[in-house]
Amino acid sequence: MTAVTELLDSIQGELSRLGRPVVADLERPGLPADELRQLLGDVPEEVSDWFSWCNGGRRRSGQTV
């Protein structure tokens, strides 16, 4: 988990330096592990890692997934 959060912090820092608008979406605080289990149940570790670091993103007009 530490490696994941360090990498995400590094990416966020670089995007901030570049002035990219996506950074605001990454600045949403994550959720504690117990709250994640309550909301999402059993999910792959990668999913819980992400949501422990950043609780989602904003939906933008015209956005596709």
C-alpha positions as CSV (number, residue, x, y, z in Angstrom):
1,M,0.0,0.0,0.0
2,T,2.8,2.4,0.8
3,A,4.3,2.1,-2.6
4,V,0.9,2.8,-4.2
5,T,0.3,5.9,-2.2
6,E,3.8,7.2,-2.7
7,L,3.4,6.7,-6.5
8,L,0.0,8.4,-6.4
9,D,1.4,11.3,-4.4
10,S,4.3,11.6,-6.9
11,I,1.8,11.7,-9.8
12,Q,-0.4,14.2,-8.1
13,G,2.6,16.5,-7.4
14,E,3.7,16.3,-11.1
15,L,0.2,17.1,-12.3
16,S,-0.1,20.0,-9.9
17,R,3.2,21.3,-11.2
18,L,1.9,21.1,-14.8
19,G,-1.4,22.8,-13.8
20,R,-3.6,20.0,-15.0
21,P,-7.3,20.2,-13.9
22,V,-7.5,16.5,-13.1
23,V,-5.6,17.2,-9.9
24,A,-8.6,18.6,-8.1
25,D,-10.3,15.3,-8.5
26,L,-7.4,13.5,-7.0
27,E,-7.4,15.7,-3.9
28,R,-10.6,14.1,-2.5
29,P,-9.6,12.4,0.8
30,G,-9.8,8.6,1.0
31,L,-11.9,6.5,3.2
32,P,-10.8,4.4,6.3
33,A,-10.6,0.7,5.7
34,D,-13.6,-0.2,7.9
35,E,-15.8,2.3,6.0
36,L,-14.6,0.9,2.7
37,R,-15.5,-2.6,3.7
38,Q,-18.9,-1.4,4.8
39,L,-19.6,0.4,1.6
40,L,-17.9,-1.9,-1.0
41,G,-17.8,-5.3,0.7
42,D,-15.0,-7.6,-0.5
43,V,-13.2,-6.0,-3.4
44,P,-9.8,-6.5,-5.0
45,E,-6.9,-4.9,-3.0
46,E,-6.3,-2.5,-5.9
47,V,-9.8,-1.1,-5.5
48,S,-9.5,-0.7,-1.7
49,D,-6.1,0.9,-2.2
50,W,-7.5,3.5,-4.6
51,F,-10.5,4.4,-2.5
52,S,-8.4,4.6,0.7
53,W,-6.3,7.2,-1.1
54,C,-9.0,9.1,-3.1
55,N,-12.7,8.7,-2.7
56,G,-13.8,8.9,-6.3
57,G,-13.8,11.7,-8.7
58,R,-16.1,14.4,-10.1
59,R,-18.4,13.7,-13.0
60,R,-17.9,16.3,-15.8
61,S,-20.2,17.2,-18.6
62,G,-19.5,15.1,-21.6
63,Q,-17.4,12.6,-19.6
64,T,-17.3,9.0,-20.8
65,V,-15.9,6.0,-19.0
